[in-house]
Amino acid sequence: MAFTRLVLALCALTSSSWSTILDFNFVVDPIEGSILHDTYGNNVTSGTQDGISYPEGEGFTPNVTTHFGRFDPFIGPTGYGSLSNVFYDAEANSGYIMVTFTATAGKIVNLHSFDLAGLVSSFPGTAIVGEIKVTDGTNTLFIESNKEISATTFTTLTCPLPLQAQTLVLTVDATNLGPLNRSIGVDNISFSESDALVVNTAEDGVTLPTGNSISLRRAILEASPWSSITFDPSLNGQTISLNGTQLSIDKGLTIDASNLSDGITIDANQQSRVMEIGDMVGVTLRALKIYGGQSSRGIDSVGGSNGGFGSNGGSGGGIHLGSNSVLALSSCTISGNRTGDGGNSSFMAVGGFGFNVPGASGGNGGGIYVDNDSSLTLANCIIGTNQTGIGGNGNDGGFVAGDGGTGGHGGGIYLDSNASLTANDSVIKINSTGVGGNGGANTRFSGGDGGIGGHGGAIYAFDNSILELTSCTL
């Protein structure tokens, strides 16, 4: 699975002194030997607890319990690259390493990173691990297949965002490593806990008539960076109708409706874009339906010596993702969104000369616009029935008429330069691009040409952008 270079920078903001690290350097029981107890790593409140040392100084996890996926998990003291005391398994045993983190009600588990290494005595230097996965018990939040793991040092896997949920399950597949004595070990699992803000009303606004009501807009405003927002069960299947302005996110955040069997819809009613995510942030959305977004229409030219050109339509009808940012969507539907039309041009006269002025372009990215150097990840999502705006009309003129503007590109998704899209088990279809604008009329010579329609009904990938699609329908 490919992630952009900004992933490490974003995750570095979330770990360090705010996480517990499971390093498995516990005192070996003289009778049971190196067998990992289920209570290891539970409810950590200090740097040394129950004979176990946690190397981080503060920000421990008193509200998180840890469970291991087999009755008698194994601890390997040496031989796993340069790591010591790792939690390991092999094809000859269960074939899976599994760790489950569960937070109490009102709390969220955040998984940051972990180390992996092969048993150096059984590997010729590296091993290929079939699958490394993190789920919330139902939805896949992170997956990497055919990962090459070192058996001479170790490999650190840093999550593309701090993966957040009330329950997180880390699984490493050791079932196809080759000879039966080959095994994989995990160590230094970095995780933390945070509070979850609970939205309890479908009304929109920061200040609501009922003082204890927490709207989604208010929760976004009040949430701490890298925290989570969840929804009260009474909102199952309901619609949040926005008040005419988009939701703006300028911090790392998870908005999670996966506890609602029918999810929740955020509807902009064609009055605004649904969501704008700023530059240099990481956001995770789960089980949300983003609907009815409409980015701004381009402004028509007023003409004259300083006029002529209209402005382009706004991009990102459903979601606009800023530059150098990460957006991860899981079990989300992005549908019925549209970008703005391009503005019309007008006759421009300078020094007695008339100029052919084309119409402006329709906005790009009907469903989602991904700005330069940013990363979009889709897991089990639907991107459908979105469209881009049409091109603006060219200017009319007695001598010179303008051509029509170009329709917007990327009906479903638009990737700007150096952006990336990684999609698994997702559907991106029944999206469309806008037609070109009309050419201007001319009373003496030929009129302007009609504009070109937009490209990329499903996805438009611009200049060095990267796509990795697995089990997707277009």
C-alpha positions in Angstrom: 0.0 0.0 0.0 1.5 3.4 -1.0 1.4 6.5 1.2 2.9 9.9 0.5 6.0 11.3 2.1 4.0 13.6 4.4 2.7 10.6 6.4 5.7 10.4 8.7 5.6 14.2 9.5 1.9 14.0 10.4 2.4 11.0 12.7 5.4 12.5 14.4 3.1 15.1 15.8 1.0 12.5 17.6 3.3 10.1 19.4 6.4 10.9 21.5 5.5 11.6 25.1 1.8 11.1 24.7 1.8 7.3 24.1 2.3 4.1 26.0 4.8 1.7 24.3 4.5 -2.0 24.7 8.0 -3.3 24.5 7.5 -6.8 26.1 10.6 -6.3 28.4 8.8 -7.8 31.4 10.3 -9.9 34.1 10.1 -13.5 32.9 8.0 -15.7 35.2 10.3 -18.4 36.8 7.6 -21.1 36.4 5.7 -20.2 33.3 8.7 -18.8 31.4 8.3 -16.4 28.5 4.5 -16.5 28.2 2.7 -13.3 27.7 -0.2 -12.7 30.1 -3.5 -11.2 28.8 -3.2 -8.4 31.4 0.1 -7.2 30.1 -0.3 -3.6 29.0 -3.7 -3.0 30.6 -4.7 0.3 32.2 -1.2 1.8 32.2 -1.0 4.6 34.8 2.8 4.9 35.4 6.2 4.3 33.9 6.7 1.1 35.9 3.8 -1.1 36.8 3.4 -4.8 37.8 7.1 -5.4 37.0 6.7 -4.0 33.5 8.6 -0.8 32.4 7.0 1.6 29.9 9.6 3.9 28.4 7.4 7.0 27.8 7.2 9.6 30.5 3.6 10.7 30.5 0.3 10.4 28.7 -0.3 6.8 29.7 -3.4 4.8 29.0 -5.4 4.0 32.1 -8.6 3.5 30.1 -7.3 0.9 27.6 -7.2 -2.8 28.0 -5.0 -5.1 25.9 -5.8 -8.6 24.7 -3.6 -11.0 22.8 -4.9 -13.3 20.1 -3.9 -16.7 21.5 -4.1 -18.4 24.9 -0.3 -18.7 25.4 1.4 -16.0 23.3 5.1 -16.4 22.8 7.9 -14.0 23.7 11.2 -14.3 21.8 14.0 -12.8 23.9 16.6 -12.5 21.0 17.1 -13.3 17.4 14.6 -11.0 15.8 16.8 -8.5 14.0 18.1 -6.0 16.5 15.0 -6.2 18.7 14.8 -7.9 22.0 11.8 -9.5 23.7 9.3 -9.5 20.9 5.7 -11.0 20.7 6.1 -13.6 17.9 4.3 -16.3 16.0 5.0 -18.6 13.1 3.2 -20.6 10.5 3.8 -23.7 12.5 1.7 -22.2 15.4 -1.5 -20.2 14.9 0.1 -18.2 12.0 -1.2 -14.9 13.3 0.0 -12.2 15.7 -3.1 -10.4 17.0 -3.3 -7.6 19.6 -6.7 -6.0 20.5 -6.9 -2.6 22.2 -10.2 -1.6 23.8 -11.0 1.7 25.4 -13.8 2.4 27.9 -16.9 4.3 27.0 -16.2 7.9 26.1 -12.5 7.1 25.2 -10.7 6.4 22.0 -7.6 4.2 21.3 -5.0 5.8 19.0 -2.5 3.5 17.3 0.7 5.2 16.1 3.4 2.8 15.1 5.0 -0.6 15.8 8.2 -2.5 14.9 8.4 -5.8 13.0 11.4 -8.2 12.5 11.9 -11.7 11.2 13.8 -14.4 13.1 17.3 -13.9 11.8 18.3 -17.6 12.1 15.5 -18.7 9.7 15.5 -15.8 7.2 18.0 -15.1 4.4 17.9 -11.3 5.3 14.2 -10.4 4.5 10.8 -11.9 4.7 7.6 -11.1 2.8 4.6 -10.8 5.2 1.3 -11.4 3.3 -0.8 -8.9 5.2 -0.5 -6.4 8.0 -3.9 -5.0 9.0 -5.6 -2.8 11.6 -9.4 -2.9 12.0 -12.0 -1.4 14.4 -13.4 -4.9 14.7 -15.5 -4.4 11.6 -14.0 -1.9 9.2 -10.4 -2.1 7.8 -8.6 1.1 8.7 -5.1 0.2 7.5 -3.8 -2.6 5.4 -0.4 -3.3 3.8 0.1 -6.4 1.7 3.3 -8.3 0.7 5.5 -6.2 3.1 9.2 -6.9 3.1 10.4 -7.2 6.7 14.1 -7.3 7.7 15.5 -10.1 9.7 18.8 -8.3 10.4 17.6 -5.0 11.9 13.8 -4.2 12.1 11.1 -2.4 10.2 9.0 0.4 11.7 5.4 0.8 10.4 4.0 4.2 11.1 0.2 4.5 10.5 -0.8 7.0 7.8 -2.8 8.8 10.6 -3.1 7.8 14.2 -5.7 5.1 13.7 -8.6 5.8 16.1 -11.6 3.8 17.4 -13.0 2.5 20.6 -11.5 -0.9 19.6 -8.5 -1.5 17.4 -7.3 -4.9 16.3 -3.7 -5.3 14.9 -3.1 -8.5 12.9 0.1 -9.7 11.3 -0.3 -12.7 9.0 2.5 -15.2 9.4 0.9 -18.1 7.5 2.9 -18.0 4.3 6.5 -17.3 5.4 8.0 -20.4 3.9 9.7 -23.1 6.0 7.8 -23.9 9.2 10.6 -22.6 11.5 10.2 -19.0 10.1 8.5 -16.5 12.4 7.8 -12.8 12.7 7.9 -10.7 15.9 6.3 -7.4 16.8 7.7 -4.9 19.4 7.4 -1.3 20.6 3.7 -0.9 19.8 3.0 2.8 20.4 -0.6 3.7 21.3 -2.4 6.4 23.3 -5.9 7.3 24.4 -8.1 10.4 23.9 -11.5 11.7 24.8 -14.4 11.3 22.3 -16.7 14.2 21.7 -20.3 12.9 21.1 -22.6 14.7 18.7 -26.2 14.5 20.1 -28.2 16.6 17.7 -28.8 16.8 14.0 -29.2 20.5 14.2 -26.4 22.6 12.6 -24.7 25.6 14.3 -22.3 26.3 17.1 -24.8 27.9 19.5 -28.1 26.0 19.7 -31.3 26.7 21.7 -30.6 23.7 24.0 -27.4 24.4 25.9 -26.3 20.8 26.3 -26.7 20.0 22.5 -23.5 19.3 20.7 -23.8 19.7 17.0 -21.2 18.4 14.5 -20.1 21.9 13.7 -19.6 22.7 17.4 -17.8 19.4 18.0 -15.3 20.2 15.2 -14.7 23.7 16.6 -14.1 22.4 20.2 -12.2 19.2 19.5 -8.6 19.0 20.4 -6.1 18.1 17.7 -6.0 14.4 17.0 -9.1 13.7 18.9 -12.3 11.8 17.8 -15.9 12.8 17.3 -18.6 10.1 17.5 -22.4 10.2 17.4 -25.2 9.4 19.9 -27.1 6.3 18.9 -30.3 8.3 18.6 -28.9 9.9 15.4 -28.8 6.6 13.5 -29.9 7.1 9.9 -30.6 10.8 10.4 -29.5 13.8 8.3 -27.5 16.9 9.3 -28.7 19.7 7.1 -26.0 22.4 6.9 -27.0 26.0 7.4 -25.5 27.3 4.1 -21.8 27.2 5.0 -19.3 24.4 4.7 -17.8 22.5 7.6 -14.1 23.6 8.0 -11.5 21.4 9.6 -8.0 22.8 10.3 -6.7 20.1 12.7 -6.1 16.4 12.8 -9.4 14.8 13.6 -11.5 11.6 13.3 -15.2 11.8 12.7 -16.6 8.3 13.3 -20.2 7.2 12.8 -19.4 3.5 12.6 -21.5 2.9 15.8 -24.6 3.8 13.7 -25.9 0.8 11.7 -27.3 3.2 9.0 -24.6 5.9 9.4 -25.4 9.6 9.2 -25.8 12.0 6.2 -24.4 15.4 6.0 -26.4 17.4 3.4 -25.4 20.8 2.2 -28.6 21.2 0.1 -26.6 22.7 -2.8 -26.0 25.8 -0.7 -22.3 25.2 -0.1 -19.5 22.7 -0.2 -20.0 20.0 2.5 -16.5 20.0 3.9 -13.2 21.8 3.5 -10.0 20.3 5.1 -7.1 22.6 5.5 -3.4 22.3 4.6 -1.0 20.1 6.6 -3.6 18.1 8.5 -4.8 14.5 8.7 -8.5 13.6 8.9 -10.3 10.3 9.1 -14.0 9.9 8.2 -16.0 6.7 8.9 -19.6 5.7 7.9 -20.5 9.2 6.7 -22.6 10.1 3.7 -21.5 13.4 2.1 -24.3 14.7 0.0 -25.7 17.7 -1.8 -22.5 19.8 -1.8 -22.1 22.6 -4.3 -18.9 24.7 -4.6 -19.1 28.3 -5.7 -19.8 29.4 -9.2 -17.2 31.4 -11.1 -17.8 35.2 -11.3 -18.8 36.6 -14.7 -16.6 39.3 -16.2 -17.8 42.9 -16.3 -15.8 43.7 -19.4 -13.9 46.8 -20.4 -10.2 47.4 -20.4 -9.7 45.7 -17.1 -12.3 43.0 -17.6 -12.7 40.2 -20.0 -12.0 37.1 -18.0 -14.5 35.4 -15.7 -13.2 33.3 -12.8 -13.1 29.5 -12.6 -15.7 27.5 -10.7 -14.8 26.4 -7.1 -13.3 22.9 -6.8 -14.4 20.0 -4.6 -18.2 19.9 -4.5 -18.3 17.4 -1.6 -14.9 17.6 0.0 -11.9 19.9 -0.7 -8.7 18.5 0.7 -5.9 21.1 1.1 -2.3 20.6 0.2 0.2 18.4 2.1 -2.7 16.7 3.9 -4.0 13.2 4.5 -7.7 12.1 4.2 -8.7 8.5 5.0 -12.3 7.5 4.3 -13.8 4.2 5.5 -17.3 3.0 4.7 -18.3 6.4 3.4 -20.6 7.5 0.5 -19.8 10.6 -1.4 -22.7 11.3 -3.8 -24.9 14.0 -5.3 -22.2 16.7 -5.1 -21.3 19.2 -7.8 -18.6 21.8 -8.5 -19.3 25.4 -9.6 -19.7 26.5 -13.3 -17.0 28.7 -14.8 -17.8 32.4 -15.1 -18.7 33.9 -18.5 -16.2 36.2 -20.3 -17.0 39.5 -21.8 -15.6 41.7 -24.6 -12.2 43.3 -23.6 -11.1 46.4 -25.5 -7.5 47.7 -25.0 -6.0 50.5 -27.2 -8.8 50.2 -29.8 -8.3 46.5 -30.2 -10.7 43.8 -29.2 -9.6 40.5 -27.7 -10.9 37.0 -27.9 -11.7 36.0 -24.2 -12.6 32.4 -23.5 -15.0 31.5 -20.8 -13.6 30.3 -17.4 -13.4 26.6 -16.5 -15.8 24.6 -14.4 -14.5 23.5 -11.0 -12.6 20.2 -10.6 -13.4 17.3 -8.4 -17.2 16.9 -8.2 -17.0 14.5 -5.3 -13.5 15.1 -3.8 -10.7 17.5 -4.8 -7.2 16.5 -3.6 -4.8 19.4 -3.7 -1.1 19.0 -4.5 1.2 16.7 -2.4 -1.8 15.3 -0.5 -3.0 11.7 0.0 -6.5 10.2 -0.2 -7.3 6.7 1.1 -10.6 4.9 0.4 -11.7 1.6 2.1 -15.2 0.2 1.3 -16.4 3.5 0.0 -18.9 4.6 -2.8 -18.1 7.7 -4.9 -21.1 8.1 -7.2 -23.5 10.6 -9.0 -21.1 13.5 -8.6 -20.4 15.9 -11.4 -18.2 18.9 -12.2 -19.4 22.3 -13.4 -19.7 23.4 -17.0 -17.4 25.9 -18.7 -18.3 29.6 -18.9 -19.4 31.2 -22.2 -17.0 33.0 -24.4 -17.5 36.7 -25.1 -19.7 38.0 -27.9 -18.1 40.6 -30.2 -18.6 42.4 -33.5 -15.1 41.5 -34.6 -13.8 39.0 -32.0 -15.7 36.3 -30.2 -14.4 34.2 -27.3 -14.3 30.4 -27.1 -16.3 28.5 -24.5 -14.5 27.5 -21.2 -13.5 23.9 -20.4 -15.8 21.8 -18.2 -14.4 20.7 -14.9 -12.2 17.5 -14.7 -12.7 14.6 -12.3 -16.4 13.9 -11.8 -15.7 11.6 -8.9 -12.2 12.6 -7.8 -9.6 15.1 -8.9 -5.9 14.6 -8.0 -3.7 17.6 -8.3 0.1 17.4 -8.9 2.0 14.9 -6.7 -1.2 13.8 -5.0 -2.0 10.1 -4.4 -5.1 7.9 -4.2 -5.1 4.4 -2.6 -8.5 2.7 -2.8 -9.6 -0.8 -1.6 -13.0 -2.5 -2.1 -14.6 0.7 -3.3 -16.9 1.8 -6.1 -16.2 4.9 -8.2 -18.9 5.1 -10.9 -21.8 7.1 -12.3 -19.9 10.3 -12.0 -19.7 12.8 -14.8 -17.9 15.9 -16.0 -19.3 19.2 -17.2 -19.6 20.2 -20.8 -17.7 23.0 -22.3 -19.2 26.5 -22.4 -20.7 28.1 -25.5 -18.6 30.1 -27.9 -19.5 33.8 -28.3 -21.5 35.2 -31.2 -19.9 37.3 -33.9 -21.8 39.5 -36.4 -19.0 39.9 -39.0 -16.8 36.9 -38.7 -17.0 33.4 -37.3 -18.2 33.0 -33.7 -16.1 31.4 -30.9 -15.7 27.7 -30.6 -17.5 25.7 -28.0 -15.4 24.7 -25.0 -14.1 21.2 -24.4 -15.9 19.0 -21.9 -14.1 17.9 -18.8 -12.0 14.7 -18.6 -12.1 11.9 -16.2 -15.6 11.0 -15.3 -14.4 8.8 -12.4 -10.9 10.0 -11.6 -8.7 12.7 -13.1 -5.0 12.3 -12.2 -2.8 15.4 -12.9 1.0 15.7 -13.1 2.8 13.0 -11.2 -0.1 11.9 -9.2 -0.3 8.2 -8.1 -3.2 5.8 -8.1 -3.3 2.4 -6.4 -6.7 0.6 -6.8 -7.4 -2.8 -5.4 -10.7 -4.7 -5.9 -12.5 -1.5 -7.0 -15.3 -0.9 -9.6 -15.1 2.0 -12.0 
